[in-house]
Amino acid sequence: MSARAVFLMVHFSRGKEAASDLLGRFRGFLVTDDYVACDRYDNACRQLCRAHLIRHFVAMNERRARAGKVGARLLLIAHALFRIRHRRESGGFDESRYHRRVERLQKSFHQTLERGARLRVDSHTQRQCQRLPGREAMCWTFLEDNRIPLTNNVGEQALRGYVIWRRISFASQSYQGDQFRPLILTLVGTAEKLGISSYHYLRTAAKEYMETGRVQTRLLFDTPRLAG
């Protein structure tokens, strides 16, 4: 998923092989959840989805005693980051002020994780806080490029049509069907991103093929750099 293109692939698993097949030689910025299958990708170009992190922090916040306080603090920092980001996007902050605010949140975030890693009474929270510092840099990759979103919500929205289709139609029954599903959803999703009619594009492509045996119509867009 990029700002101007959608690519969907149906794979038999969610493992590292699937992630490798999907990403190929992609070298842009990647926005994902904390899924280990994507760990082969360069961490310096990977942004962890903030919406997924918030779900973990909400679960921490619901725990008792000091574990709950750690979760509450991480949740507070996460919401503050979204507010600051929205202020910058609306013109309320210039770049210098924006980065100063975010750097303060970074420091507080790291200190809170260290406090959680020292917890003895809640081993689950302790393990979560011990693991995240090793991936902490991926929480702040968006500072490298203002185009990098904080979440991969746009990518999940692109998948919604396929999820609904699968629930209604179940699995395909042939190799041709397995090839058709990701292809048609990729075309429809990309056409929507480009603001063109997928119906008219597919009709034109089908007409060209029936008349000439070739499809010369192409979807025109710049080479994307961001993915989710």
C-alpha positions as CSV (number, residue, x, y, z in Angstrom):
1,M,0.0,0.0,0.0
2,S,1.4,3.4,-1.0
3,A,0.0,6.9,-1.4
4,R,-0.9,6.1,-5.0
5,A,-0.9,2.3,-5.4
6,V,-2.4,-0.8,-3.9
7,F,-0.9,-4.3,-4.2
8,L,-2.6,-7.4,-2.8
9,M,-1.1,-10.8,-2.6
10,V,-2.9,-14.0,-1.5
11,H,-0.4,-16.4,0.2
12,F,-0.9,-19.7,2.0
13,S,0.8,-18.4,5.2
14,R,1.7,-15.3,7.2
15,G,5.3,-16.3,7.7
16,K,8.6,-14.8,6.6
17,E,8.4,-16.4,3.2
18,A,5.1,-14.5,2.6
19,A,6.6,-11.2,3.7
20,S,9.6,-11.8,1.5
21,D,7.5,-12.6,-1.5
22,L,5.3,-9.5,-0.9
23,L,8.1,-7.0,-0.3
24,G,10.5,-8.2,-2.9
25,R,13.2,-5.5,-3.4
26,F,11.1,-2.7,-2.0
27,R,13.4,-0.1,-0.5
28,G,11.0,2.6,0.7
29,F,9.6,3.3,4.2
30,L,7.4,0.5,5.5
31,V,4.6,1.0,8.1
32,T,3.6,-2.3,9.8
33,D,2.4,-3.8,13.1
34,D,5.0,-5.5,15.3
35,Y,4.9,-8.6,13.2
36,V,8.2,-10.7,13.3
37,A,7.9,-11.8,9.7
38,C,8.8,-8.3,8.7
39,D,12.0,-8.3,10.8
40,R,14.1,-9.1,7.7
41,Y,13.3,-5.5,6.6
42,D,15.7,-2.7,7.4
43,N,14.6,-1.3,10.8
44,A,15.8,2.2,9.8
45,C,13.1,2.3,7.2
46,R,10.3,0.7,9.2
47,Q,7.7,2.5,11.2
48,L,5.7,0.5,13.8
49,C,2.0,1.3,13.6
50,R,1.1,3.6,16.5
51,A,-2.5,2.3,16.5
52,H,-1.3,-1.2,17.2
53,L,1.0,0.0,20.0
54,I,-1.9,1.9,21.6
55,R,-3.8,-1.4,21.8
56,H,-0.9,-2.9,23.8
57,F,-0.8,0.2,26.0
58,V,-4.6,0.0,26.7
59,A,-4.1,-3.6,27.9
60,M,-1.3,-2.4,30.2
61,N,-3.5,0.4,31.5
62,E,-6.2,-2.0,32.5
63,R,-3.8,-3.9,34.8
64,R,-3.4,-3.3,38.5
65,A,-0.9,-1.3,40.6
66,R,2.3,-0.1,39.0
67,A,1.8,-2.0,35.8
68,G,-1.4,0.0,35.2
69,K,0.5,3.2,35.9
70,V,3.1,2.3,33.3
71,G,0.4,1.6,30.8
72,A,-1.4,4.8,31.6
73,R,1.8,6.8,31.0
74,L,2.5,5.1,27.7
75,L,-1.0,5.7,26.6
76,L,-0.8,9.4,27.6
77,I,2.4,9.8,25.5
78,A,0.8,8.0,22.5
79,H,-2.3,10.3,22.5
80,A,-0.1,13.4,23.0
81,L,2.0,12.4,19.9
82,F,-1.2,12.2,17.7
83,R,-2.3,15.6,19.0
84,I,1.1,17.1,18.2
85,R,1.2,15.5,14.8
86,H,-2.3,16.9,14.0
87,R,-1.2,20.4,15.1
88,R,1.8,20.3,12.8
89,E,-0.4,19.1,9.8
90,S,-2.9,21.9,10.5
91,G,-0.2,24.5,10.6
92,G,-0.3,25.0,14.4
93,F,3.4,24.1,14.8
94,D,6.4,24.9,12.7
95,E,9.0,22.1,12.1
96,S,11.3,23.3,14.9
97,R,8.6,23.3,17.6
98,Y,7.2,20.1,16.3
99,H,10.5,18.3,16.7
100,R,11.2,19.7,20.1
101,R,7.8,18.5,21.4
102,V,8.3,15.0,19.9
103,E,11.8,14.7,21.3
104,R,10.4,15.4,24.8
105,L,7.9,12.6,24.2
106,Q,10.7,10.3,23.0
107,K,12.6,10.8,26.2
108,S,9.5,10.3,28.4
109,F,8.6,7.2,26.4
110,H,12.1,5.7,26.9
111,Q,12.1,6.4,30.6
112,T,8.6,4.9,31.0
113,L,9.7,1.7,29.3
114,E,12.8,1.5,31.6
115,R,10.5,1.8,34.6
116,G,8.2,-0.9,33.2
117,A,11.2,-3.2,32.6
118,R,12.1,-3.0,36.3
119,L,8.7,-4.2,37.4
120,R,8.8,-7.4,39.5
121,V,5.1,-7.8,40.3
122,D,3.8,-8.1,36.7
123,S,6.0,-10.3,34.5
124,H,3.9,-9.8,31.4
125,T,4.2,-6.0,31.5
126,Q,7.9,-6.4,32.4
127,R,8.5,-8.6,29.3
128,Q,6.7,-6.2,27.0
129,C,8.7,-3.2,28.3
130,Q,12.0,-5.2,28.1
131,R,11.3,-6.1,24.5
132,L,10.1,-2.8,23.1
133,P,13.4,-0.8,23.7
134,G,15.1,-3.1,21.1
135,R,12.5,-1.9,18.6
136,E,12.1,1.6,20.0
137,A,13.8,3.2,17.0
138,M,11.0,1.9,14.8
139,C,8.5,3.8,16.8
140,W,10.0,7.1,15.7
141,T,11.0,6.5,12.0
142,F,8.3,9.0,10.9
143,L,10.7,11.8,12.1
144,E,12.9,11.0,9.0
145,D,10.2,11.9,6.5
146,N,7.0,13.9,7.1
147,R,5.2,11.7,4.6
148,I,5.5,8.6,6.8
149,P,2.1,8.1,8.6
150,L,1.9,7.1,12.2
151,T,-0.4,4.2,11.5
152,N,-1.1,1.7,8.7
153,N,-4.8,2.3,8.8
154,V,-4.9,3.2,5.1
155,G,-3.5,-0.3,4.3
156,E,-6.0,-2.0,6.5
157,Q,-8.8,-0.1,4.8
158,A,-7.5,-1.4,1.5
159,L,-7.8,-4.9,2.8
160,R,-11.4,-4.4,4.0
161,G,-12.9,-5.1,0.6
162,Y,-11.1,-8.4,0.3
163,V,-12.0,-9.5,3.8
164,I,-15.7,-8.9,3.1
165,W,-15.4,-10.6,-0.3
166,R,-13.8,-13.7,1.4
167,R,-16.5,-13.9,4.0
168,I,-19.3,-13.8,1.4
169,S,-17.7,-15.9,-1.4
170,F,-15.4,-18.1,0.6
171,A,-12.2,-19.4,-1.0
172,S,-11.6,-19.8,-4.8
173,Q,-11.9,-23.3,-6.3
174,S,-9.2,-23.1,-9.0
175,Y,-5.7,-21.8,-9.8
176,Q,-7.2,-19.2,-12.1
177,G,-9.4,-18.0,-9.2
178,D,-6.4,-17.7,-6.9
179,Q,-4.7,-15.5,-9.5
180,F,-7.8,-13.5,-10.2
181,R,-8.6,-12.4,-6.6
182,P,-5.4,-10.4,-5.9
183,L,-5.2,-9.1,-9.4
184,I,-8.7,-7.6,-9.6
185,L,-8.4,-6.2,-6.1
186,T,-5.0,-4.6,-6.9
187,L,-6.5,-3.0,-10.0
188,V,-9.6,-1.7,-8.2
189,G,-7.7,-0.4,-5.2
190,T,-5.1,1.4,-7.3
191,A,-7.7,2.9,-9.6
192,E,-9.5,4.2,-6.5
193,K,-6.3,5.8,-5.2
194,L,-5.7,7.4,-8.6
195,G,-9.3,8.8,-8.7
196,I,-10.2,7.0,-11.8
197,S,-13.1,4.6,-12.6
198,S,-12.0,1.0,-12.2
199,Y,-15.0,-0.1,-14.3
200,H,-14.0,2.1,-17.2
201,Y,-10.4,1.0,-17.0
202,L,-11.2,-2.7,-16.9
203,R,-13.7,-2.3,-19.7
204,T,-11.1,-0.5,-21.9
205,A,-8.5,-3.2,-21.1
206,A,-10.9,-6.0,-21.9
207,K,-11.9,-4.4,-25.2
208,E,-8.3,-3.9,-26.2
209,Y,-7.5,-7.5,-25.5
210,M,-10.5,-8.8,-27.4
211,E,-9.7,-6.7,-30.4
212,T,-5.8,-6.9,-30.5
213,G,-4.8,-9.7,-28.1
214,R,-2.8,-7.2,-26.1
215,V,-3.5,-4.7,-23.3
216,Q,-1.8,-1.4,-23.8
217,T,-3.8,0.7,-21.3
218,R,-1.8,1.5,-18.2
219,L,-2.4,3.0,-14.8
220,L,-0.2,6.1,-14.6
221,F,1.3,7.0,-11.3
222,D,4.7,8.1,-9.9
223,T,6.9,5.4,-8.4
224,P,5.7,5.1,-4.8
225,R,8.1,5.3,-1.8
226,L,5.9,4.8,1.2
227,A,4.1,1.5,2.0
228,G,1.8,0.2,4.7
